[in-house]
């Protein structure tokens, strides 16, 4: 009887390991609690290693040897699978290539409302030579303060904004360099049209029709009560990447695992491709700053359509004490040959 019980537990552990490692196969990547578990692949890998070590110790107990050995095999396979996925996505090189005349640099930083000093945001954007800055949770007052500070440092920016009623985090600011041309914001939910649920996204389009559509994205966090709104927001964001020339950056509260089946024409989300995945930084966590980067979750992204080629990305880990629980992400994009 105990042997049969052990076999049953082993089978259940094997199924659980498969589901949390690759929930996409089971179409559970956007289902609670698998969406939450798969977002922390680094921690999941460590948990599998710890389980493997525990089962090796348990193998010393004769009555448990067969059961413990079976669980150990499952644990090491799951650790190798998750670790392999992280290795393929990349731990980053920690720097960007030299900026060319045609390149655009995009920075996204969830500022945690007013927790991050606008002057620090401006200095970071200047240091990274950012042409586009997406600031989820930044109010228009904070965004304008960043733009003014950047102007005084020799890099003027136009500030665009979207907000929903309620707390300060229900606000997103998008800064665009005048060198990219004039942009106007497309009305979203606040204006009675569509948009991301609960927290706002800014969609800006070139006034004269030349240039990329620029999106500062923010999707609601996938808390148990917000799962449906989170799924709807990701679908809506994918729809914004339907045209040929789009650059999208922000806090998606989702990893590329969650974007499975939301891509089109080979894209990761809509027709957009994730710059960090393309340049070998896709495993570096942008949230939370309380954890080492490789144990965190990469939920902040810069994405672009085939009109742009990502040539480098970097997650800035030197600002973990800035006040925000997110790390800034910067990507360099080069125009694709036409």
C-alpha positions, 0 to 999 in steps of 0.5 A, a space after each residue: 500500500 505504501 509503495 503504491 502511495 509513493 508511486 502516486 506521489 511521484 507521478 503527481 510531483 512529475 506532473 506538477 514539475 512539468 506544469 510549472 516548468 512549461 505551463 504553455 504546453 498545458 495552456 495554463 500560462 495565464 491561469 492562477 497560480 501557474 502564472 505566478 509560479 512560472 514568473 519566478 524561474 530563478 527561484 523555481 530553479 533554486 527550489 528544485 535544486 534544494 529538493 534534489 539535495 533533500 532527496 539525496 539525503 533522504 536516500 540514506 534512509 533505506 525505506 525511503 530510498 526508491 521514493 527519494 531517488 525518483 523525486 530526486 530525478 524529477 527535481 534535477 530534470 526540472 532544475 536543468 530545464 528551468 536553468 536551461 531556459 534562463 540560460 537561453 534567455 540570457 543574463 545580459 552583458 551589463 552594457 549597451 553598444 555605442 549609440 549610432 546616429 540612427 539608433 533610438 534608446 528606450 528606457 522604461 522604469 516603473 517609478 512606484 508612484 512618487 517613490 523615485 526622485 524625478 531628478 534621479 530619473 532625469 539623470 539616469 535617462 540622460 546618462 543612458 542617452 534615452 530618446 523615449 522614456 516610459 514611466 508607469 505610475 509616474 504622475 504628469 507632475 512628476 513626468 513634467 519635472 523629469 522633462 524639465 530637468 532633462 531640458 536643463 541638462 541639454 536633452 529636452 523631452 515632450 511629456 505625454 500622460 494618461 491617468 485613471 481616477 484614484 491613487 497616484 499609481 493609476 498614472 503613466 507618463 511617456 517622454 519623447 525627444 523632439 528629435 523624433 518629431 511631434 506626437 499626440 496621445 490617442 485617447 484610451 479608457 479615460 476618454 471612453 475608448 479602449 485601453 488597459 484595465 485598472 492602470 493606464 497605457 499611453 499610446 502616442 502617434 506621430 502627428 505627421 505620420 512619419 515615425 513609430 507609434 510609441 506605447 508606454 504600457 502598464 498592465 495590472 498585476 496578476 493578483 488572484 482577483 485581477 486575473 481576467 483584467 490582466 489577461 484582457 490587458 495583455 491581449 489589448 497590448 498585443 493589439 497595439 502591435 498590429 501595425 508595421 512600426 511600433 515601439 512599446 515599453 513599460 511594466 507588463 506585469 508579465 514575462 514572455 512565458 505569459 505572452 505565449 499565443 499572444 504573438 502574431 507573424 512570429 512576434 512575442 506580443 502582437 507583431 512586437 519582439 522582446 528586445 531583452 530576449 533578442 539581445 541575451 538579457 531576457 532572464 534578468 529580473 526587473 522586479 523586485 529590487 529586494 531580490 538578486 536580479 537572476 532570482 527576480 522576474 523580468 516583467 518590464 519590457 521594451 518591444 518593437 516590430 520588425 521595423 527595428 533591430 534590438 542591438 543591446 539591452 541592459 537592466 540597471 542594478 545600481 539604483 535598487 535603493 532609489 525608492 522603486 521596487 522595479 529596476 530600469 530597463 534600457 534598450 537600443 534599437 536600430 532601424 531595420 534595412 528597408 
